[in-house]
Amino acid sequence: MPTSYLPYEPNQDLLLPHSLREWLPEDHLAHYINDTIDALDLRAFYARYEDGGPRNQPFHPAMMVKVLVYGYATGVFSSRKIAKKLHEDVAFPLLGAGNFLKHRTICEFRALHLQELAALFVQVVKLARECGLVRLGTIAVDGTKLKANASKHKAMSDGRMPAAEAELKARIDALLARAALADQAEAGEPELDVPAEIARREQRQREADAEHGRKPDDDGSAGPGGSGKKAGPAFKRPFGEPPAKAQDNFTDPDSRIMKSAAGFEQCYNGQTAVDAQAQNIVVA
C-alpha cells in the first residue's frame, strides 16, 4: 500500500492570494513592530515632504520606518540586504506592503532622517512604560569602547602645545623650502594650526569653567595669603587655561585615548542603561 502524503503542489496557482499576515504567527515580531510604529508620532517624518505637491510621491514614511526598524531589530543593517529581504523574507514584504525598495532609497531615507529616527527612541521608552514593561526603579548601566576613526598619534596635550608652537616657528624657513613635498606627503591629513588650536581649547575651557561655577577673576589663589581677595576655593590653574595633561585629537577632537583590548586607542565610550525588570534600554 503506497504512503499517503499531505497535498504538495508547488506549481498550483491560487484563485485568491493569501494574506501575508496569515503567513506569520500572531506573536511574530513583525506584527508587533507594525502596530507599535502606527502608535508613534511620525509627524517629524511627514514634515519633510510637506509642500511637495501632488506630483511628488515619495514612499510612505511609516512604511520606511517599519522596514528599517524590523531590519535593525533582526540584525540586518545593510541597505542592500534589506532591499534583498523585501523579495525573500515574508516579514519584510508584510511591512513593506507591496513596496519593493531599492537599496539607495533605503540608504537615503536613513541618512535624511537620522535625527527623527533617534527621537523615536524616547517615544518607544514611553510606550514601554505605558505597557508596564519599564518601571524605572532599578537601572543597570554598562558601557563599551568604540574605536574612533582617528590616530592616537594625531593627539597633543595642552602642556606640549606652547613648545610645539615655538618649534614650528623655528622651522618655518626650512618648511617653506620643502612645501611641495610636505603638501604631497600630508595629503588628506587635517591642517595643524597650533595658535588657533590653543585659542579654541582655551575658549572651550572657559566655557567649562563657567559651567562649573568658576568666575573669570578667579586667579588660582585661596584668599588670604594669596591675592588678598576673600577666602574661596583654591584652583590649580587660572580660569580658562586647560590642564597641562588635557589632550585632544586633531582629526577627531571629540574622541579620547582609552585603554582597550588592543591597547591604548583613540575611542568613544558608548553606554546604555536598562530597566532591571524587563531589560529594556531606557538611555543610550
N, C-alpha and C positions, 0 to 999 in steps of 0.2 A: 504494500500500500504506500503510495507516494506521500512525502511530507507536505503538510498544508501550511503555507506561509501567509502572513498578513499581506494585503494588497500592496504591490510596489510597481507603480507605473510612472517612472521619471519623465516620460515624454507626454504624459497626459495633460492637455490644456484644460484650464478651468473656465467655466462659463462666467462665473463672477469671481473677481480677485479676493483673496483673503485679506483681512485687516492685519496690518503689521503689528498692531498692539496685541493681537492674539498669538503671535509667534513668540512672545516673550512672557515669562511668568509674571504674575501680578506684583510680586515683590522685587522685580528687577530694578537695578539702579537707574536705567534709562527712564522708567516711569516716574521715579522719584525726582530726578533732575528736571524732567519735563514739567511736572506740577510745581516744583519749587521755583524755577525760573519764572513761571507765569505769576507767581505770588510776589515777585520782587518788583521794585520800582525801576523801570528801564527808561525813564524819561530822558536821562542824560544821553543815552544812545540815540534816541529819536531826534534829539535837538540838532544833531549834526546834519540831519537830512531835511530839516525844515527849509522851506522856500526853494526846494529843488525843482518844483514844477511837475506837471503830470508826465512829462517825457522822461524824467529821471526816475528810474525804478531800480533802486538797489535791493539786495537781498534783505529780508526782514531781520532786523537786529535781534529779536527774540530767538529766531531760529539759529542765527550765527552764534549767539551766546550759548545756547543749549549744546550745539555741536562741539564748541571749544571746551566747555566745562566738562562734558562727558569724556572727551578725548583726554584732557588732563587728569581727570579722576581715574581713568583706567590706564594711565601711563603712556598715552600716545601724545607726544608733544610736537612731533614734526608735522608741518602743514601738508607736506606731500603724503605722509602716511594717513593723516586724517582724510584727505581727499580720496585716497585709495579705499579706506574703510567705508566710505559712503557707498561704494559699489559692492563691498564684500561682507560687511558686518551688519546683521539685521538691526541692531540697536541704533547705528548711525543714520541709516535712511529713515528710521522711525522718527528720529528727532529732526532730520532734515526735511521730512515731509515731501519727498519727491524732488528736492533741490540737490543737484549734483555739482558741488563747488569745485572750482579749480584751486590748486594749492596757492597760487598767487593771491587769489581773492581772500582766502583764509588768512594768509600772512599779512596782507594789507589791513584787514579788519582788526586783527590783533594789535598791530603797530599803531593804528589810528586811535584805538580806544584803550590804551594802556591804563590811563587814569580811571576811566569808567569801570574797567574790569576789576581794578584794585579796590574801588569803592564798594563793589558788590560784596566783598569780604565782610564788611561791617554789617550789611543787611543780613547776610547768612547767619552771623553770630546772633543777631537779634531774633531771627526766626527760630533758631535752635533753642534759644532761651524761652520763647513763647511755647514751643513744643515740649518744654520740660527736659530738654537734653543737656542744658547747661545751667548749673546753679551758681557759678562764680563764687563758690565758697573757698575751696582749696584749689590753688592754681600751681601747676608744676611748670618750671621754666628750664629749658635746655638750649644749648647753642652749638653751632658748628662753624669752623673756619672755612671761608670760601676764598680761594686764591684769586687775587686781583690780577688784571691784565696789565701789570706794571713790574718792572725790575726793581729789586731792593737796592741795586747799585745806583739807581737814579734818585736816591733819597739823601738828604743832608740835614744835620742838626743845626739849630739856630746858633749854637756856640761856634760852629765851624764857618758859618756864613760870612762874618766880617773878615776872617783870614782868607777865605776863598775870594772875596771881593778884591782884597789887596793883591793877591796872586794874579788875578785876572787882569788887573790894571797894569801890572808889571810885564805882562806877556802880550800886551796889545800890539806892539810893533812886530813881534815875531808872528803873531797870528794873522796880521794883515798880509804878510808875505805868503802865508800858506792858506789864504782864504779859500781859494778854488778847491784845494784838496780837502780842506775841512768841510766845506759845504757838501762835497760828494760823499765823504765818509760819514757825515752826520745826517744824511737824508732820512727823513722820517722821524728823527728824534725831536722831542719838544725843545723849543728855544729857551735857553737859560739866561734870564735877565736877573742877576743877583740883586741889584738895588731895588728893582720892582718887587722881587720876591720878599725881600726884607720888609718893605713897606706894607705889602699885603699881609704878612704874618703879624706885624705889629698892630695893624688895624683890626685883624681878627682877634688878637689877644686883648686889645682894649675893649672890644665888644664882649668877650668872655668875662673879663674882669668886672665890667659894669653889671653883667647879669648876676655875678656872684656878690654884688653889694659893694665892691670897691669904688672909690672915687678918684678922679684924675689927680687930686692933690695929695693922695697917699704916696709918700716917698720911701716907704720901707722901714721907717723908724718906729719905735714903740712908745712915743710920747716923751716924758721927762728923761733926760739923758740922751735923747736923740735929737730931734729938730726943735724941741721946745713946745711942740703942739700938745694938745690934750691927749691923755693916755688913750691908746687904741690898740688894735691887733698889730702884731709885728709881721711884716711881709719880707720875704727873702729876695724879692726883686721889685723894681719900680713898676708903677702902673703902666700897662700896655707893652711891657717888654717880655717876650716869650722866654720860658725856661731854657737854659743852655742846651739841655738834652732833648728838647722838643724837636721832633723830626717829621718832615713832610716829604712826600714823593713828588718829583717834578712832573711825571707822567700822569699820576692819579693821586692828587693831594688828599682825597677822602680815604684812601686805603692806609693801612698801618702794618708795621713789621710785627708779625705774630709767630709764635712757636707752633709748628705743625708736625705731622708725622714725617714730613720731608725736610725738617729743619726749620730755620727761620725764613719765612717767606712774606712777601707783600700780600696782605689778605684783607678780607672783610670778616666780620663776625655776625653771622645770621642767627637770630634767636627766635624761638617760638614759645608760647605759653599755652598750656592745655588745661581744660577743666578736668579735675581729678575724677569726676563721676563718670562722664561719658567719653573722655579723651578727645573732645572737640577742641580744635585750635581756636583760641579766642583772641590772640595777639600774635603778629608775626612782624 
